[in-house]
C-alpha cells in the first residue's frame, strides 16, 4: 500500500467524522460570498476616487495604487476559485496557504483604502475640502468584508464549517518552527610559530654558531706568533672547529740558520712602544712562497661570518620552497648568519630563519 493510498484513506476517514458541507456547486458559502464581495469592489474601482463624478481619476489611473488596493485581492480570489476547480493545482503562495494569502491581501487593501480616507480628512481640516469620493468609502467597507470572510471566518458560525475536517499535511518548510540558534564559538587566536618549525636550521640557531666560523682565521695569527717567537714552523699547527678541521701547510724555509737569526734579532733588539712589531715586518715574508698557502676552507671562511645587513627597500625573506616568512626593510638592520654568494641566510629577532635571494645594494655592517 503506497503513501498516497494511506493519505487518501485518512482524508476520507476525517471527512466522514464531520457533517457534510453544502454550498453552491463546488464552492462553499464562504467562497461564494468572498467572490461576490470582490466582484462588486472590482466594478466600483473603475469610478473616480477623487474629484467630481466622471471627471476625477480612478484607482487604475493613480500610479501603482491599484496593485495593492485591487490587484492583490483579485489574485487571491482567483486562486480560491482555481483551488476548487483544480485541487491538485496551486496550493500555496510561497510559504502561505491560499486562505492565508487571501487574508493578507484583503487586510493590506483595507488599510490602503483607510489611508485614502484619512488623508481626505486631513485635507478637509486644512482646506475645508473633502477630496475623496463615495468610491473610497464603498471600497473600504467591501475590503473590510473580505477581511471578515478570510481572517475572522473561522470564528463566524456560518463560515467556520469551511475550515473543519480539513486533512492534516506537513507544513511548508518556511512555515515550520525555526531551529534554535547556537552561540558562535569564541575565536582563539593561533599561537605564533615556534622555533621547532625551523629544525633544519637548529645548528645555525645554536648560541655558539656565530662564533664558530671565526676559527679558520686562527692559523694566520698562530703562524705569525710562532715565527716571531722563534718556534719551529716545521711542526704543523691544526685548528679544529665544530664543522671541520683546517690544516696550514708548513712554510718553506730557505735554511735552518734563518730561524736562529730571527731569535737573536728579537733578543738583541729593543723596540720602543708604537714601532711596528717584528712579526709584521719579517714573519709574513715567506708567505709569498706559493707553497705556503692555506687550503680553500680558510678562504671561504668569511662566508660563514655573521654580520648585520641593511637593504635599500622592503624585501621578502622566504623559506626553502619560496613562501614568504617575514620581511626586512631599510629601517632596521637584519642579522645575516650565512653568506652563500647570491643568497643570504637571515635570522629574525624572534628566531625565524629564511633566505634573502635579492642581495643587490645590501649594506654590510
MOWO-V437536 format. One record per backbone hydrogen bond with DSSP energy under -0.5 kcal/mol. NH is the residue of the N-H (numbers start at 1). CO is the residue of the C=O. E is the energy in kcal/mol with one decimal. If there is no record, write none. Layout:
nh = [NH/NH]
co = [CO/CO]
e = [E/E]
This chain:
nh = [6/7/8/9/10/11/12/13/14/15/16/17/17/18/22/24/25/27/29/32/33/34/35/36/37/38/39/40/41/42/43/44/45/46/47/49/50/51/55/56/59/60/61/62/65/66/67/68/69/70/71/72/74/75/76/77/78/79/80/81/82/83/84/85/86/89/93/94/96/98/101/102/103/104/105/106/107/108/109/110/111/112/113/114/115/116/117/118/119/120/121/122/123/124/125/126/127/128/129/131/133/136/137/138/139/140/141/142/143/144/145/146/147/148/149/150/150/151/152/155/156/157/159/160/161/162/163/164/166/175/176/176/182/189/197/198/199/201/202/205/206/209/212/213/214/215/216/217/218/219/220/221/222/223/224/225/226/227/228/229/230/231/233/235/237/239/241/246/248/249/249/253/258/259/260/261/262/263/264/265/266/267/268/269/271/275/281/281/282/283/284/285/287/288/289/292/293/295/298/299/300/301/303/304/305/306/306/307/309/310/311/315/317/318/318/319/322/325/326/328/332/334/335/336/336/337/337/338/339/340/340/342/344/345/346/346/347/348/351/354/355/356/357/359/362/363/364/365]
co = [2/3/4/5/6/7/8/9/10/11/12/13/14/14/20/27/23/24/22/28/29/30/31/32/33/34/35/36/37/38/39/40/41/43/44/57/57/131/52/52/45/45/58/59/62/59/64/64/65/66/66/67/70/71/72/73/74/75/76/77/78/79/80/81/82/86/96/92/93/91/97/98/99/100/101/102/103/104/105/106/107/108/109/110/111/112/113/114/115/116/117/118/119/120/121/122/123/124/123/129/49/133/133/134/135/136/137/138/139/140/141/142/143/144/145/146/147/147/147/152/153/155/156/156/157/159/160/161/163/172/172/173/180/187/194/195/196/198/199/201/203/206/208/209/211/212/213/214/215/216/217/217/218/219/220/221/222/223/224/225/227/226/231/232/235/246/244/239/237/247/293/251/255/256/256/257/258/259/260/261/262/263/264/265/269/272/277/278/278/278/279/282/284/285/286/289/291/247/295/295/296/298/300/301/302/210/304/336/334/363/329/328/326/316/355/323/319/317/317/315/329/309/347/307/334/335/345/345/303/338/343/340/356/338/344/354/335/352/348/346/318/344/355/357/359/310/362/308]
e = [-1.8/-2.7/-2.3/-2.2/-2.2/-2.4/-2.2/-2.2/-2.5/-2.5/-1.9/-1.0/-0.6/-0.9/-0.5/-2.0/-0.7/-1.7/-0.5/-2.1/-2.4/-2.4/-2.2/-2.3/-2.2/-2.2/-2.2/-2.0/-2.1/-2.6/-2.0/-2.4/-1.4/-1.3/-2.1/-2.6/-0.9/-1.3/-1.9/-2.0/-0.9/-0.5/-1.1/-0.9/-1.3/-0.5/-1.3/-0.5/-1.7/-1.8/-3.3/-2.2/-1.7/-1.9/-2.0/-2.2/-2.1/-2.0/-1.8/-2.2/-2.4/-2.0/-1.1/-1.9/-2.6/-2.0/-3.1/-0.6/-1.9/-0.9/-2.6/-2.3/-1.9/-2.1/-2.5/-2.4/-1.7/-2.4/-2.2/-2.0/-1.9/-2.0/-2.3/-2.1/-1.7/-1.8/-1.8/-2.4/-2.5/-1.7/-1.8/-1.8/-2.2/-2.1/-2.0/-1.5/-3.4/-1.4/-0.7/-0.8/-1.8/-0.9/-0.8/-2.3/-2.7/-2.2/-2.1/-2.2/-2.5/-2.0/-1.8/-1.7/-1.7/-1.7/-1.7/-0.7/-0.6/-2.0/-1.5/-1.7/-1.3/-0.5/-0.9/-1.7/-0.6/-1.2/-1.8/-0.8/-0.6/-1.8/-0.6/-0.6/-0.6/-0.6/-1.7/-1.7/-1.0/-1.6/-2.0/-2.0/-0.9/-1.8/-1.1/-0.7/-1.1/-1.8/-0.7/-1.1/-2.2/-0.8/-0.7/-1.0/-2.8/-2.7/-2.4/-2.7/-2.2/-2.2/-2.5/-1.7/-1.1/-2.9/-0.6/-1.0/-0.7/-1.6/-1.4/-2.3/-1.1/-0.5/-0.8/-1.0/-0.8/-0.5/-0.8/-2.2/-2.0/-1.9/-2.3/-2.4/-1.8/-2.0/-2.3/-2.2/-0.6/-1.6/-1.0/-0.6/-2.5/-0.6/-0.5/-1.4/-0.9/-1.4/-1.7/-1.8/-1.1/-0.7/-1.7/-0.8/-1.9/-0.8/-1.4/-1.8/-1.1/-0.5/-0.5/-2.1/-2.8/-2.1/-0.5/-2.7/-3.1/-0.6/-2.2/-1.8/-1.3/-4.0/-1.4/-2.2/-1.0/-3.1/-0.7/-3.1/-0.6/-0.6/-2.4/-1.1/-3.4/-0.6/-2.8/-1.3/-2.2/-2.8/-0.7/-2.5/-2.5/-3.9/-1.7/-2.4/-3.3/-2.9/-0.6/-0.9/-1.1/-2.8/-0.6/-3.7]
